Structure formats: C-alpha cells, structure tokens
C-alpha cells in the first residue's frame, strides 16, 4: 500500500541558500531509489517555510529512503530547518512508524479513501 507525507518546515535564518543546495543533493540521491512516486518541495513567498510532499509505493520503499536520508543528509538537514508539522497518510508498517516517530510524525486516520488509478 502506498504511503505519503506532508511536512511543513521553518527554514532557520540565513540557511535558505544552503538548504536549497542540500535539497538539490537530496533530489539527485532520491532519483536512484526504488519506489519513489513523488518527491516535491515548495517554498513560501517569503522563503521562510518549505512544504515537503513525498509518496512511496509501499512502506519498504519509504523505509529505505529514510535510512539513506538519515545517514547522508539528516544532520545537515536538521541544522537548517525546524519541523512544524509532519502528517503521514496511508497505512505505514510498524518499522516505518518507528522511523517516522523520530521526526514527530502524526497519523491522521482516513475517513474516506478511493483510488482513481486506472479509472481514466
């Protein structure tokens, strides 16, 4: 089952340029990963808030991504931003929840869900 998340980050003062460079490195690294369906970053007009949207084929793909992220980028990333919100959607495995909990993730329950894939 697919899993995704939406994260709101506050960029620390003076870190936007470095964060943009780091994001480029992260995008390059993520391109070679299996199971990544969406890996998007959006920034507010004032450059203080970054919105992250990521979607994976399944929990295993998300776990593999998070392990790579933590090992290569985690420390630098954490020094440049502060997480404000982290909402996870889908049905993450226990292993994935354990990793996401370290980042302050929340898991809003689905009240209704339908897949539109294949209906077009």
N, C-alpha and C positions, 0 to 999 in steps of 0.2 A: 504494500500500500504506500502511496506517495505521502511524503511529509514535507512541510514547508514552514518557514518562519518569517516574521516581520519584526525587525529590530529598529528602534529609534535610538540614535547616538548623539550625544552632545560632544562636539569637537572642542578639545581644550584650546585655549587661547594660544595663538602662534603656531598651531600644529597643522593647519589645513593643507599647506603645500606638501609637507612630509606625509600626511595621511593620504593625499591624492597619489603620491608616488608609491606608497605602500599598497594602495588599492590596485594600482597597475600590476605590481608584482603578484598580488593575490589572484587577480584575474588570469594572468599568464599561467600560474600554477594550477588553477582550477580547471582550465581548458583540457588538461590531460586526464582529469579524473573521470571515472565511470559513474554514470547515473545522475549527473548534474543536469537538471532540466531548466533551471533559471538561476541566475547569479547576477543580481542587479543592485545598483547603488543610485540613490537620488539625493540631491542636496538642496537645502533651503536657499532662498534668495540671499539671505544674509550670511551664508556659509557657516552657520553655527550648528546646524542639525543635519545629520546624514540618516537616511532611511535605507535599510537593507532588506531586500527580498530574496530569499533563497528557496528553491524547491528541488527535491530529490526523488528519484524513482522509488526508493524504499529506505528504511532505517539503516540498512547496511551501508548504502552509499553515503548517507549523511554522517554516520559514524566515521567512515574512512576520511571524509572531508575534514571533520572536526579534529581528528588526530593529526592530520597534516597541518591544519591551521595552527593548532596549539604548538606543535614542535617547531614550525618555521616562523610563524608570524605573531603568535599570541602575546609575547612580551612587548614587542614594539607597538602592536595594536592597542593594547591596554594602556600604554603610556600616552596615547594621543586622544583617546576618547573615553567617555563615560556612558555606560548603558543606562538609558532611561526606561525603555520598555522592551520586552522580548516575549513575543507571543508565538507559540508553536501550534501548528494546525495539522490535523491528521491523527494517526494512531502510532506515535513513536514507540519503539521497543523499549524495554526496561534499560538496556545498555545505552541507548540514545538518550533516554531521560536522565540517566545518571550523569552523562557528559553535559547535557544542556542545563541541568540544575546548577552546575558550577557557574553558569553565566546569568543566573537569576531568571530563567525561563518560566513562563506561565503557560498553562494548557487549557485554553477556553474550550468547553465542551461544544460539540456540534449540535445545533438544534435542528438542522436540516441540511442534507447534502445530496447532490446528484452529480454524476459525471456526464459532461456533454461531449466527451470524446467519442468520435465515431458516429455522431448524430447528424453531422453536416454532410 
